[in-house]
Amino acid sequence: MYAVIVCFRCGQLLLAKTYQKTRRCPYCETRLILSKTRKVATAETAREASTLIRTLKQKKRMEPPDFKR
Ligand SMILES: [Zn+2]
């Protein structure tokens, strides 16, 4: 089983196998402990999981822009 997790440091979505205990974020190189990391979705196959990530990323892009800039 696969899980879509959120890196607590950079906020990127990444794919992890649920049996893994840790996962290194490919974006910011942080080592994430899976039991302490927020899971946003789970999937049976890697293919399904990557589709989920793509969908979630699109959803994120549609959120209102950040006006702090
Ligand atoms: Zn990260």
N, CA, C, O and the ligand as a Tripos MOL2 file, in Angstrom:
@<TRIPOS>MOLECULE
protein
  277   275    70     0     0
PROTEIN
NO_CHARGES

@<TRIPOS>ATOM
      1 N           0.8330   -1.2040    0.0000 N.3       1 MET1
      2 CA          0.0000    0.0000    0.0000 C.3       1 MET1
      3 C           0.8720    1.2600    0.0000 C.2       1 MET1
      4 O           1.9610    1.2910    0.5730 O.2       1 MET1
      5 N           0.3690    2.2560   -0.6400 N.am      2 TYR2
      6 CA          1.0980    3.5150   -0.7540 C.3       2 TYR2
      7 C           0.3570    4.6240   -0.0220 C.2       2 TYR2
      8 O          -0.8670    4.5880    0.1080 O.2       2 TYR2
      9 N           1.1040    5.6000    0.4490 N.am      3 ALA3
     10 CA          0.4960    6.7330    1.1140 C.3       3 ALA3
     11 C           1.0180    8.0170    0.4950 C.2       3 ALA3
     12 O           2.1920    8.1180    0.1380 O.2       3 ALA3
     13 N           0.1370    8.9910    0.3740 N.am      4 VAL4
     14 CA          0.5420   10.3230   -0.0570 C.3       4 VAL4
     15 C           0.7230   11.1280    1.2230 C.2       4 VAL4
     16 O          -0.2150   11.3120    1.9980 O.2       4 VAL4
     17 N           1.9320   11.5990    1.4240 N.am      5 ILE5
     18 CA          2.2350   12.3310    2.6550 C.3       5 ILE5
     19 C           2.6570   13.7630    2.3460 C.2       5 ILE5
     20 O           3.0290   14.0900    1.2190 O.2       5 ILE5
     21 N           2.5910   14.6020    3.3640 N.am      6 VAL6
     22 CA          2.9600   16.0040    3.2000 C.3       6 VAL6
     23 C           4.2290   16.2580    4.0020 C.2       6 VAL6
     24 O           4.2840   15.9760    5.1990 O.2       6 VAL6
     25 N           5.2350   16.7840    3.3440 N.am      7 CYS7
     26 CA          6.4650   17.1170    4.0310 C.3       7 CYS7
     27 C           6.1990   18.3000    4.9720 C.2       7 CYS7
     28 O           5.7010   19.3430    4.5470 O.2       7 CYS7
     29 N           6.5360   18.1230    6.2450 N.am      8 PHE8
     30 CA          6.2450   19.1830    7.2210 C.3       8 PHE8
     31 C           7.1230   20.4030    7.0030 C.2       8 PHE8
     32 O           6.8090   21.4990    7.4670 O.2       8 PHE8
     33 N           8.2150   20.2050    6.3010 N.am      9 ARG9
     34 CA          9.1510   21.3080    6.1260 C.3       9 ARG9
     35 C           8.8460   22.1560    4.8880 C.2       9 ARG9
     36 O           8.7780   23.3830    4.9700 O.2       9 ARG9
     37 N           8.6650   21.4980    3.7480 N.am     10 CYS10
     38 CA          8.4530   22.2790    2.5210 C.3      10 CYS10
     39 C           7.0180   22.1910    2.0080 C.2      10 CYS10
     40 O           6.6530   22.9080    1.0760 O.2      10 CYS10
     41 N           6.2010   21.3220    2.6040 N.am     11 GLY11
     42 CA          4.8030   21.2500    2.2190 C.3      11 GLY11
     43 C           4.5190   20.5200    0.9190 C.2      11 GLY11
     44 O           3.3880   20.5340    0.4320 O.2      11 GLY11
     45 N           5.5370   19.8830    0.3510 N.am     12 GLN12
     46 CA          5.3330   19.1500   -0.8990 C.3      12 GLN12
     47 C           4.6640   17.8130   -0.6250 C.2      12 GLN12
     48 O           4.8170   17.2300    0.4480 O.2      12 GLN12
     49 N           3.9270   17.3440   -1.6090 N.am     13 LEU13
     50 CA          3.3070   16.0330   -1.5140 C.3      13 LEU13
     51 C           4.2950   14.9960   -2.0130 C.2      13 LEU13
     52 O           4.9160   15.1680   -3.0620 O.2      13 LEU13
     53 N           4.4360   13.9200   -1.2540 N.am     14 LEU14
     54 CA          5.2740   12.8450   -1.7360 C.3      14 LEU14
     55 C           4.6570   11.4870   -1.5280 C.2      14 LEU14
     56 O           3.7260   11.3080   -0.7430 O.2      14 LEU14
     57 N           5.2010   10.5430   -2.2510 N.am     15 LEU15
     58 CA          4.6950    9.1880   -2.2430 C.3      15 LEU15
     59 C           5.5860    8.3320   -1.3550 C.2      15 LEU15
     60 O           6.8120    8.3890   -1.4490 O.2      15 LEU15
     61 N           4.9580    7.5370   -0.4910 N.am     16 ALA16
     62 CA          5.7300    6.6350    0.3610 C.3      16 ALA16
     63 C           5.0380    5.2900    0.4300 C.2      16 ALA16
     64 O           3.8130    5.2040    0.3430 O.2      16 ALA16
     65 N           5.8240    4.2470    0.5870 N.am     17 LYS17
     66 CA          5.2350    2.9310    0.8140 C.3      17 LYS17
     67 C           4.9060    2.8560    2.2940 C.2      17 LYS17
     68 O           5.7120    3.2550    3.1340 O.2      17 LYS17
     69 N           3.7360    2.3520    2.6140 N.am     18 THR18
     70 CA          3.2770    2.4080    4.0060 C.3      18 THR18
     71 C           4.1230    1.5490    4.9530 C.2      18 THR18
     72 O           4.1380    1.8040    6.1570 O.2      18 THR18
     73 N           4.8190    0.5450    4.4350 N.am     19 TYR19
     74 CA          5.6470   -0.2740    5.3240 C.3      19 TYR19
     75 C           6.9690    0.4070    5.6760 C.2      19 TYR19
     76 O           7.6700   -0.0350    6.5870 O.2      19 TYR19
     77 N           7.3030    1.4470    4.9810 N.am     20 GLN20
     78 CA          8.5380    2.1660    5.2760 C.3      20 GLN20
     79 C           8.3710    2.9550    6.5650 C.2      20 GLN20
     80 O           7.2830    3.4420    6.8720 O.2      20 GLN20
     81 N           9.4530    3.0730    7.3100 N.am     21 LYS21
     82 CA          9.3810    3.8400    8.5520 C.3      21 LYS21
     83 C           9.7640    5.2940    8.3110 C.2      21 LYS21
     84 O           9.2350    6.2100    8.9420 O.2      21 LYS21
     85 N          10.6800    5.4790    7.3960 N.am     22 THR22
     86 CA         11.1130    6.8410    7.0980 C.3      22 THR22
     87 C          11.1500    7.0540    5.5940 C.2      22 THR22
     88 O          11.1970    6.1100    4.8060 O.2      22 THR22
     89 N          11.1270    8.3110    5.2310 N.am     23 ARG23
     90 CA         11.1560    8.6640    3.8130 C.3      23 ARG23
     91 C          11.8960    9.9960    3.7090 C.2      23 ARG23
     92 O          11.6180   10.9290    4.4610 O.2      23 ARG23
     93 N          12.8350   10.0740    2.7750 N.am     24 ARG24
     94 CA         13.5410   11.3330    2.5920 C.3      24 ARG24
     95 C          12.8040   12.1780    1.5630 C.2      24 ARG24
     96 O          12.4900   11.7130    0.4680 O.2      24 ARG24
     97 N          12.5360   13.4060    1.9260 N.am     25 CYS25
     98 CA         11.8540   14.2950    0.9980 C.3      25 CYS25
     99 C          12.7900   14.6240   -0.1570 C.2      25 CYS25
    100 O          13.8980   15.1080    0.0750 O.2      25 CYS25
    101 N          12.3710   14.3750   -1.3990 N.am     26 PRO26
    102 CA         13.2390   14.6560   -2.5500 C.3      26 PRO26
    103 C          13.3970   16.1520   -2.8220 C.2      26 PRO26
    104 O          14.2730   16.5540   -3.5890 O.2      26 PRO26
    105 N          12.5660   16.9670   -2.2070 N.am     27 TYR27
    106 CA         12.6020   18.4090   -2.4540 C.3      27 TYR27
    107 C          13.5200   19.1380   -1.4890 C.2      27 TYR27
    108 O          14.2840   20.0090   -1.9040 O.2      27 TYR27
    109 N          13.4580   18.7940   -0.1910 N.am     28 CYS28
    110 CA         14.2550   19.5330    0.7860 C.3      28 CYS28
    111 C          15.1820   18.6220    1.5920 C.2      28 CYS28
    112 O          15.8550   19.0830    2.5140 O.2      28 CYS28
    113 N          15.2200   17.3100    1.2430 N.am     29 GLU29
    114 CA         16.1500   16.3660    1.8570 C.3      29 GLU29
    115 C          15.9010   16.1040    3.3390 C.2      29 GLU29
    116 O          16.7800   15.5940    4.0350 O.2      29 GLU29
    117 N          14.7230   16.4440    3.8200 N.am     30 THR30
    118 CA         14.3930   16.1720    5.2160 C.3      30 THR30
    119 C          13.9980   14.7070    5.3630 C.2      30 THR30
    120 O          13.2940   14.1550    4.5170 O.2      30 THR30
    121 N          14.4550   14.0900    6.4340 N.am     31 ARG31
    122 CA         14.0520   12.7250    6.6900 C.3      31 ARG31
    123 C          12.7470   12.7500    7.4780 C.2      31 ARG31
    124 O          12.6860   13.2790    8.5880 O.2      31 ARG31
    125 N          11.7190   12.1780    6.8940 N.am     32 LEU32
    126 CA         10.3970   12.1980    7.5130 C.3      32 LEU32
    127 C          10.1160   10.8600    8.1730 C.2      32 LEU32
    128 O          10.3580    9.8090    7.5800 O.2      32 LEU32
    129 N           9.6140   10.8930    9.3830 N.am     33 ILE33
    130 CA          9.1820    9.6710   10.0550 C.3      33 ILE33
    131 C           7.7120    9.4950    9.7260 C.2      33 ILE33
    132 O           6.8710   10.3170   10.0910 O.2      33 ILE33
    133 N           7.4210    8.4140    9.0320 N.am     34 LEU34
    134 CA          6.0780    8.2480    8.4830 C.3      34 LEU34
    135 C           4.9680    8.2740    9.5310 C.2      34 LEU34
    136 O           3.8880    8.8070    9.2750 O.2      34 LEU34
    137 N           5.2200    7.7150   10.6860 N.am     35 SER35
    138 CA          4.1790    7.7000   11.7230 C.3      35 SER35
    139 C           3.8700    9.1010   12.2420 C.2      35 SER35
    140 O           2.8110    9.3330   12.8260 O.2      35 SER35
    141 N           4.7860   10.0220   12.0300 N.am     36 LYS36
    142 CA          4.5780   11.3920   12.5110 C.3      36 LYS36
    143 C           4.2520   12.3620   11.3830 C.2      36 LYS36
    144 O           4.1320   13.5690   11.5920 O.2      36 LYS36
    145 N           4.1140   11.8090   10.1910 N.am     37 THR37
    146 CA          3.8740   12.6550    9.0270 C.3      37 THR37
    147 C           2.4100   12.5830    8.6220 C.2      37 THR37
    148 O           1.7860   11.5240    8.6850 O.2      37 THR37
    149 N           1.8790   13.7100    8.2100 N.am     38 ARG38
    150 CA          0.4770   13.7740    7.8160 C.3      38 ARG38
    151 C           0.2380   13.0120    6.5120 C.2      38 ARG38
    152 O           0.8800   13.2770    5.4950 O.2      38 ARG38
    153 N          -0.6870   12.0710    6.5610 N.am     39 LYS39
    154 CA         -1.0610   11.3410    5.3450 C.3      39 LYS39
    155 C          -2.3320   11.9750    4.8080 C.2      39 LYS39
    156 O          -3.2960   12.1760    5.5460 O.2      39 LYS39
    157 N          -2.3290   12.2860    3.5310 N.am     40 VAL40
    158 CA         -3.5260   12.8900    2.9470 C.3      40 VAL40
    159 C          -4.3470   11.8860    2.1570 C.2      40 VAL40
    160 O          -5.5390   12.0900    1.9240 O.2      40 VAL40
    161 N          -3.7000   10.7960    1.7460 N.am     41 ALA41
    162 CA         -4.4270    9.7900    0.9810 C.3      41 ALA41
    163 C          -3.6460    8.4860    0.9770 C.2      41 ALA41
    164 O          -2.4370    8.4720    1.2070 O.2      41 ALA41
    165 N          -4.3430    7.4030    0.7150 N.am     42 THR42
    166 CA         -3.6660    6.1230    0.5400 C.3      42 THR42
    167 C          -4.1380    5.5050   -0.7610 C.2      42 THR42
    168 O          -5.2400    5.7800   -1.2370 O.2      42 THR42
    169 N          -3.2870    4.6680   -1.3250 N.am     43 ALA43
    170 CA         -3.6080    4.0310   -2.5910 C.3      43 ALA43
    171 C          -3.0330    2.6250   -2.6110 C.2      43 ALA43
    172 O          -2.0650    2.3200   -1.9160 O.2      43 ALA43
    173 N          -3.6510    1.7790   -3.4220 N.am     44 GLU44
    174 CA         -3.1980    0.3890   -3.5170 C.3      44 GLU44
    175 C          -1.9860    0.2330   -4.4150 C.2      44 GLU44
    176 O          -1.1310   -0.6170   -4.1650 O.2      44 GLU44
    177 N          -1.9070    1.0300   -5.4400 N.am     45 THR45
    178 CA         -0.8170    0.8900   -6.3980 C.3      45 THR45
    179 C          -0.0740    2.2160   -6.5690 C.2      45 THR45
    180 O          -0.6000    3.2860   -6.2670 O.2      45 THR45
    181 N           1.1370    2.1180   -7.0520 N.am     46 ALA46
    182 CA          1.9560    3.3040   -7.2860 C.3      46 ALA46
    183 C           1.3050    4.2080   -8.3320 C.2      46 ALA46
    184 O           1.3650    5.4350   -8.2470 O.2      46 ALA46
    185 N           0.6920    3.5740   -9.3040 N.am     47 ARG47
    186 CA          0.0280    4.3130  -10.3720 C.3      47 ARG47
    187 C          -1.1380    5.1410   -9.8280 C.2      47 ARG47
    188 O          -1.3090    6.3140  -10.1620 O.2      47 ARG47
    189 N          -1.9280    4.4890   -8.9800 N.am     48 GLU48
    190 CA         -3.0600    5.1570   -8.3540 C.3      48 GLU48
    191 C          -2.5740    6.3140   -7.4790 C.2      48 GLU48
    192 O          -3.1610    7.3970   -7.4690 O.2      48 GLU48
    193 N          -1.5030    6.0610   -6.7560 N.am     49 ALA49
    194 CA         -0.9460    7.0710   -5.8600 C.3      49 ALA49
    195 C          -0.4360    8.2880   -6.6280 C.2      49 ALA49
    196 O          -0.6360    9.4220   -6.1930 O.2      49 ALA49
    197 N           0.2160    8.0630   -7.7550 N.am     50 SER50
    198 CA          0.7320    9.2090   -8.5060 C.3      50 SER50
    199 C          -0.4000   10.0130   -9.1380 C.2      50 SER50
    200 O          -0.2900   11.2280   -9.3020 O.2      50 SER50
    201 N          -1.4830    9.3330   -9.4910 N.am     51 THR51
    202 CA         -2.6700   10.0430   -9.9760 C.3      51 THR51
    203 C          -3.2370   10.9260   -8.8710 C.2      51 THR51
    204 O          -3.6210   12.0720   -9.1040 O.2      51 THR51
    205 N          -3.2810   10.3710   -7.6690 N.am     52 LEU52
    206 CA         -3.7650   11.1230   -6.5090 C.3      52 LEU52
    207 C          -2.9270   12.3740   -6.2660 C.2      52 LEU52
    208 O          -3.4610   13.4590   -6.0350 O.2      52 LEU52
    209 N          -1.6240   12.2080   -6.3200 N.am     53 ILE53
    210 CA         -0.7250   13.3460   -6.1050 C.3      53 ILE53
    211 C          -1.0050   14.4290   -7.1370 C.2      53 ILE53
    212 O          -1.0770   15.6120   -6.8020 O.2      53 ILE53
    213 N          -1.1610   14.0300   -8.3650 N.am     54 ARG54
    214 CA         -1.4190   14.9920   -9.4390 C.3      54 ARG54
    215 C          -2.7300   15.7550   -9.1690 C.2      54 ARG54
    216 O          -2.7940   16.9750   -9.3200 O.2      54 ARG54
    217 N          -3.7650   15.0130   -8.7690 N.am     55 THR55
    218 CA         -5.0630   15.6250   -8.4690 C.3      55 THR55
    219 C          -4.9440   16.5950   -7.3000 C.2      55 THR55
    220 O          -5.4730   17.7050   -7.3500 O.2      55 THR55
    221 N          -4.2540   16.1750   -6.2560 N.am     56 LEU56
    222 CA         -4.0990   17.0160   -5.0740 C.3      56 LEU56
    223 C          -3.3080   18.2780   -5.3820 C.2      56 LEU56
    224 O          -3.6060   19.3480   -4.8510 O.2      56 LEU56
    225 N          -2.3140   18.1550   -6.2270 N.am     57 LYS57
    226 CA         -1.5020   19.3140   -6.6010 C.3      57 LYS57
    227 C          -2.3150   20.3290   -7.3910 C.2      57 LYS57
    228 O          -2.1490   21.5380   -7.2320 O.2      57 LYS57
    229 N          -3.1970   19.8170   -8.2460 N.am     58 GLN58
    230 CA         -4.0580   20.7110   -9.0280 C.3      58 GLN58
    231 C          -5.0200   21.4540   -8.1200 C.2      58 GLN58
    232 O          -5.2860   22.6410   -8.3080 O.2      58 GLN58
    233 N          -5.5410   20.7330   -7.1290 N.am     59 LYS59
    234 CA         -6.4580   21.3220   -6.1640 C.3      59 LYS59
    235 C          -5.7750   22.4540   -5.4030 C.2      59 LYS59
    236 O          -6.3600   23.5060   -5.1460 O.2      59 LYS59
    237 N          -4.5290   22.2020   -5.0570 N.am     60 LYS60
    238 CA         -3.7390   23.1780   -4.3150 C.3      60 LYS60
    239 C          -3.5670   24.4550   -5.1400 C.2      60 LYS60
    240 O          -3.6300   25.5650   -4.6110 O.2      60 LYS60
    241 N          -3.3520   24.2770   -6.4330 N.am     61 ARG61
    242 CA         -3.1280   25.4190   -7.3140 C.3      61 ARG61
    243 C          -4.3850   26.2830   -7.4510 C.2      61 ARG61
    244 O          -4.3020   27.4790   -7.7310 O.2      61 ARG61
    245 N          -5.5490   25.6570   -7.2480 N.am     62 MET62
    246 CA         -6.7950   26.3920   -7.3970 C.3      62 MET62
    247 C          -7.2020   27.1600   -6.1310 C.2      62 MET62
    248 O          -8.1730   27.9160   -6.1480 O.2      62 MET62
    249 N          -6.4760   26.9680   -5.0630 N.am     63 GLU63
    250 CA         -6.7500   27.7130   -3.8370 C.3      63 GLU63
    251 C          -6.4570   29.1900   -4.0630 C.2      63 GLU63
    252 O          -5.6530   29.5350   -4.9290 O.2      63 GLU63
    253 N          -7.1030   30.0740   -3.2880 N.am     64 PRO64
    254 CA         -6.8590   31.5040   -3.4830 C.3      64 PRO64
    255 C          -5.3850   31.8610   -3.3310 C.2      64 PRO64
    256 O          -4.6950   31.2990   -2.4810 O.2      64 PRO64
    257 N          -4.9050   32.7800   -4.1380 N.am     65 PRO65
    258 CA         -3.4890   33.1250   -4.0690 C.3      65 PRO65
    259 C          -3.1000   33.7690   -2.7300 C.2      65 PRO65
    260 O          -3.9350   34.3040   -2.0010 O.2      65 PRO65
    261 N          -1.8570   33.6950   -2.4570 N.am     66 ASP66
    262 CA         -1.3260   34.2390   -1.2120 C.3      66 ASP66
    263 C          -1.0960   35.7390   -1.3980 C.2      66 ASP66
    264 O          -0.3130   36.1590   -2.2490 O.2      66 ASP66
    265 N          -1.7850   36.5280   -0.5960 N.am     67 PHE67
    266 CA         -1.7110   37.9770   -0.7880 C.3      67 PHE67
    267 C          -0.5640   38.6400   -0.0320 C.2      67 PHE67
    268 O          -0.4200   39.8620   -0.0590 O.2      67 PHE67
    269 N           0.2420   37.8390    0.6370 N.am     68 LYS68
    270 CA          1.3550   38.3880    1.4220 C.3      68 LYS68
    271 C           2.4340   39.0250    0.5540 C.2      68 LYS68
    272 O           3.2120   39.8620    1.0130 O.2      68 LYS68
    273 N           2.4640   38.6060   -0.7290 N.am     69 ARG69
    274 CA          3.4970   39.1190   -1.6090 C.3      69 ARG69
    275 C           3.3160   40.5940   -1.9540 C.2      69 ARG69
    276 O           4.1220   41.1590   -2.6930 O.2      69 ARG69
    277 ZN         10.3870   18.5860    1.9830 Zn       70 ZN70
@<TRIPOS>BOND
     1     1     2 1
     2     2     3 1
     3     3     4 2
     4     3     5 am
     5     5     6 1
     6     6     7 1
     7     7     8 2
     8     7     9 am
     9     9    10 1
    10    10    11 1
    11    11    12 2
    12    11    13 am
    13    13    14 1
    14    14    15 1
    15    15    16 2
    16    15    17 am
    17    17    18 1
    18    18    19 1
    19    19    20 2
    20    19    21 am
    21    21    22 1
    22    22    23 1
    23    23    24 2
    24    23    25 am
    25    25    26 1
    26    26    27 1
    27    27    28 2
    28    27    29 am
    29    29    30 1
    30    30    31 1
    31    31    32 2
    32    31    33 am
    33    33    34 1
    34    34    35 1
    35    35    36 2
    36    35    37 am
    37    37    38 1
    38    38    39 1
    39    39    40 2
    40    39    41 am
    41    41    42 1
    42    42    43 1
    43    43    44 2
    44    43    45 am
    45    45    46 1
    46    46    47 1
    47    47    48 2
    48    47    49 am
    49    49    50 1
    50    50    51 1
    51    51    52 2
    52    51    53 am
    53    53    54 1
    54    54    55 1
    55    55    56 2
    56    55    57 am
    57    57    58 1
    58    58    59 1
    59    59    60 2
    60    59    61 am
    61    61    62 1
    62    62    63 1
    63    63    64 2
    64    63    65 am
    65    65    66 1
    66    66    67 1
    67    67    68 2
    68    67    69 am
    69    69    70 1
    70    70    71 1
    71    71    72 2
    72    71    73 am
    73    73    74 1
    74    74    75 1
    75    75    76 2
    76    75    77 am
    77    77    78 1
    78    78    79 1
    79    79    80 2
    80    79    81 am
    81    81    82 1
    82    82    83 1
    83    83    84 2
    84    83    85 am
    85    85    86 1
    86    86    87 1
    87    87    88 2
    88    87    89 am
    89    89    90 1
    90    90    91 1
    91    91    92 2
    92    91    93 am
    93    93    94 1
    94    94    95 1
    95    95    96 2
    96    95    97 am
    97    97    98 1
    98    98    99 1
    99    99   100 2
   100    99   101 am
   101   101   102 1
   102   102   103 1
   103   103   104 2
   104   103   105 am
   105   105   106 1
   106   106   107 1
   107   107   108 2
   108   107   109 am
   109   109   110 1
   110   110   111 1
   111   111   112 2
   112   111   113 am
   113   113   114 1
   114   114   115 1
   115   115   116 2
   116   115   117 am
   117   117   118 1
   118   118   119 1
   119   119   120 2
   120   119   121 am
   121   121   122 1
   122   122   123 1
   123   123   124 2
   124   123   125 am
   125   125   126 1
   126   126   127 1
   127   127   128 2
   128   127   129 am
   129   129   130 1
   130   130   131 1
   131   131   132 2
   132   131   133 am
   133   133   134 1
   134   134   135 1
   135   135   136 2
   136   135   137 am
   137   137   138 1
   138   138   139 1
   139   139   140 2
   140   139   141 am
   141   141   142 1
   142   142   143 1
   143   143   144 2
   144   143   145 am
   145   145   146 1
   146   146   147 1
   147   147   148 2
   148   147   149 am
   149   149   150 1
   150   150   151 1
   151   151   152 2
   152   151   153 am
   153   153   154 1
   154   154   155 1
   155   155   156 2
   156   155   157 am
   157   157   158 1
   158   158   159 1
   159   159   160 2
   160   159   161 am
   161   161   162 1
   162   162   163 1
   163   163   164 2
   164   163   165 am
   165   165   166 1
   166   166   167 1
   167   167   168 2
   168   167   169 am
   169   169   170 1
   170   170   171 1
   171   171   172 2
   172   171   173 am
   173   173   174 1
   174   174   175 1
   175   175   176 2
   176   175   177 am
   177   177   178 1
   178   178   179 1
   179   179   180 2
   180   179   181 am
   181   181   182 1
   182   182   183 1
   183   183   184 2
   184   183   185 am
   185   185   186 1
   186   186   187 1
   187   187   188 2
   188   187   189 am
   189   189   190 1
   190   190   191 1
   191   191   192 2
   192   191   193 am
   193   193   194 1
   194   194   195 1
   195   195   196 2
   196   195   197 am
   197   197   198 1
   198   198   199 1
   199   199   200 2
   200   199   201 am
   201   201   202 1
   202   202   203 1
   203   203   204 2
   204   203   205 am
   205   205   206 1
   206   206   207 1
   207   207   208 2
   208   207   209 am
   209   209   210 1
   210   210   211 1
   211   211   212 2
   212   211   213 am
   213   213   214 1
   214   214   215 1
   215   215   216 2
   216   215   217 am
   217   217   218 1
   218   218   219 1
   219   219   220 2
   220   219   221 am
   221   221   222 1
   222   222   223 1
   223   223   224 2
   224   223   225 am
   225   225   226 1
   226   226   227 1
   227   227   228 2
   228   227   229 am
   229   229   230 1
   230   230   231 1
   231   231   232 2
   232   231   233 am
   233   233   234 1
   234   234   235 1
   235   235   236 2
   236   235   237 am
   237   237   238 1
   238   238   239 1
   239   239   240 2
   240   239   241 am
   241   241   242 1
   242   242   243 1
   243   243   244 2
   244   243   245 am
   245   245   246 1
   246   246   247 1
   247   247   248 2
   248   247   249 am
   249   249   250 1
   250   250   251 1
   251   251   252 2
   252   251   253 am
   253   253   254 1
   254   254   255 1
   255   255   256 2
   256   255   257 am
   257   257   258 1
   258   258   259 1
   259   259   260 2
   260   259   261 am
   261   261   262 1
   262   262   263 1
   263   263   264 2
   264   263   265 am
   265   265   266 1
   266   266   267 1
   267   267   268 2
   268   267   269 am
   269   269   270 1
   270   270   271 1
   271   271   272 2
   272   271   273 am
   273   273   274 1
   274   274   275 1
   275   275   276 2
@<TRIPOS>SUBSTRUCTURE
     1 MET1         2 RESIDUE 1 A MET
     2 TYR2         6 RESIDUE 1 A TYR
     3 ALA3        10 RESIDUE 1 A ALA
     4 VAL4        14 RESIDUE 1 A VAL
     5 ILE5        18 RESIDUE 1 A ILE
     6 VAL6        22 RESIDUE 1 A VAL
     7 CYS7        26 RESIDUE 1 A CYS
     8 PHE8        30 RESIDUE 1 A PHE
     9 ARG9        34 RESIDUE 1 A ARG
    10 CYS10       38 RESIDUE 1 A CYS
    11 GLY11       42 RESIDUE 1 A GLY
    12 GLN12       46 RESIDUE 1 A GLN
    13 LEU13       50 RESIDUE 1 A LEU
    14 LEU14       54 RESIDUE 1 A LEU
    15 LEU15       58 RESIDUE 1 A LEU
    16 ALA16       62 RESIDUE 1 A ALA
    17 LYS17       66 RESIDUE 1 A LYS
    18 THR18       70 RESIDUE 1 A THR
    19 TYR19       74 RESIDUE 1 A TYR
    20 GLN20       78 RESIDUE 1 A GLN
    21 LYS21       82 RESIDUE 1 A LYS
    22 THR22       86 RESIDUE 1 A THR
    23 ARG23       90 RESIDUE 1 A ARG
    24 ARG24       94 RESIDUE 1 A ARG
    25 CYS25       98 RESIDUE 1 A CYS
    26 PRO26      102 RESIDUE 1 A PRO
    27 TYR27      106 RESIDUE 1 A TYR
    28 CYS28      110 RESIDUE 1 A CYS
    29 GLU29      114 RESIDUE 1 A GLU
    30 THR30      118 RESIDUE 1 A THR
    31 ARG31      122 RESIDUE 1 A ARG
    32 LEU32      126 RESIDUE 1 A LEU
    33 ILE33      130 RESIDUE 1 A ILE
    34 LEU34      134 RESIDUE 1 A LEU
    35 SER35      138 RESIDUE 1 A SER
    36 LYS36      142 RESIDUE 1 A LYS
    37 THR37      146 RESIDUE 1 A THR
    38 ARG38      150 RESIDUE 1 A ARG
    39 LYS39      154 RESIDUE 1 A LYS
    40 VAL40      158 RESIDUE 1 A VAL
    41 ALA41      162 RESIDUE 1 A ALA
    42 THR42      166 RESIDUE 1 A THR
    43 ALA43      170 RESIDUE 1 A ALA
    44 GLU44      174 RESIDUE 1 A GLU
    45 THR45      178 RESIDUE 1 A THR
    46 ALA46      182 RESIDUE 1 A ALA
    47 ARG47      186 RESIDUE 1 A ARG
    48 GLU48      190 RESIDUE 1 A GLU
    49 ALA49      194 RESIDUE 1 A ALA
    50 SER50      198 RESIDUE 1 A SER
    51 THR51      202 RESIDUE 1 A THR
    52 LEU52      206 RESIDUE 1 A LEU
    53 ILE53      210 RESIDUE 1 A ILE
    54 ARG54      214 RESIDUE 1 A ARG
    55 THR55      218 RESIDUE 1 A THR
    56 LEU56      222 RESIDUE 1 A LEU
    57 LYS57      226 RESIDUE 1 A LYS
    58 GLN58      230 RESIDUE 1 A GLN
    59 LYS59      234 RESIDUE 1 A LYS
    60 LYS60      238 RESIDUE 1 A LYS
    61 ARG61      242 RESIDUE 1 A ARG
    62 MET62      246 RESIDUE 1 A MET
    63 GLU63      250 RESIDUE 1 A GLU
    64 PRO64      254 RESIDUE 1 A PRO
    65 PRO65      258 RESIDUE 1 A PRO
    66 ASP66      262 RESIDUE 1 A ASP
    67 PHE67      266 RESIDUE 1 A PHE
    68 LYS68      270 RESIDUE 1 A LYS
    69 ARG69      274 RESIDUE 1 A ARG
    70 ZN70       277 GROUP 0 **** ****
